[in-house]
Amino acid sequence: MGRGRRKKLDKLSAGFILGIIAPLSIFLIIYLVRYTDIPIRDYFVQLWKLKITFKILSLCGFVNLLIFFLYLKLQMEKAAKGVIMATLVYALLFLVFEII
């Protein structure tokens, strides 16, 4: 990736958006690969009943770790900070939903 293009993408907002979307995408890919025979609504209901929805989503959050290190390797520190912010938002949401 060219230096100019990297500089354009090295934004806090770009890292934050990718940090929010990536775990949800992994969650959806897991559903599409493994559980397509079950309607997605029923899938979510089952996960909610088993009280593992947030545990699975938190595991999907590990993709943010890979993205974070990729941004650091590419010297895109602002975008890496955005990924950390998104991960903290997920952590806060998980904490709130665990208390409820």
N, C-alpha and C positions, 0 to 999 in steps of 0.2 A: 504494500500500500504506500502510495506516495506521501511525502512529508506534508504537502499542502492539504491533501485529502484527510490525513490523520488529524491535522490541526483543526479542520472544520468539524470533525466528529468528536473532538476532545472537548465535550461540553458536559456539564453536570446533568443537564436534562436528558441527554442521549443515554448516559449511563443509567440514570434513574428509570427511564422508560424500558430499556432493555432488562434491567434488574427486576422490574415488575412483570414483564411479559414472559421472560424465559421460564421461570418455574411453572407458570400456568400452562405454557406450551408443552412442557415435559409431562405435566399431569394429563393433558389432553392426548398427547401421543401415546402414553401408557394405556389410556382408555381405548384409543383407536386400534392399538396393536393387540391388546389382550382381551378386552371385554366388549367388543362390538355386538355380540349377540344379546347384550342387555341394553335396554334403552338408557340413555344417559341420565334421565331423571331418576330411574330406579337405582342406578349405580350410585348417584349422590345420596339418595335416601338410605341405601344400605350402609354406605360409609358413615353417614351421620348416626344411624342407629348403633353401629358398632363403635362409635366415638373414635374413629381413626382418620377422619377427614383431615384434620390439621396435622396429624403425624405424617401422613403421606405428603401433604403439601410442603411440610418442613423438609422432608427428604428431597423433594423436588428442588428445594432452595439451594441444594449443593451445587447446582449448575451455576449459581451466582459466584461461587468460589472460583470456578474455572474462568468465568468471564472476567472477574476481578484480576486474576493473575495474568490473563491475556492482555488486558489493558495496561497493566504495569509493565509487561514485557515490551509492549509497543510504545511505552513512555507516554501514555495517555492518562495522566494522573487525575484530571478533572472528571473524566468519564468513570474512572475507578472509584472516585469518591461518590459518584451518583449511584453506582452499584451497591456500595456500602449503605447508602441512605435507603435504598429500596429494601435491602435485607433487614435493616433496622425497622422499617415500616412493617414488614412481614412479621418480625419478632414481636413488635408491639401488638399487632392484631391477634397473633396467636396467644399472647399473654392475656389480652382482654377476653377472648373467647374461652380460654381455659377457666377464667374466674367466673364467667357467666354460667 
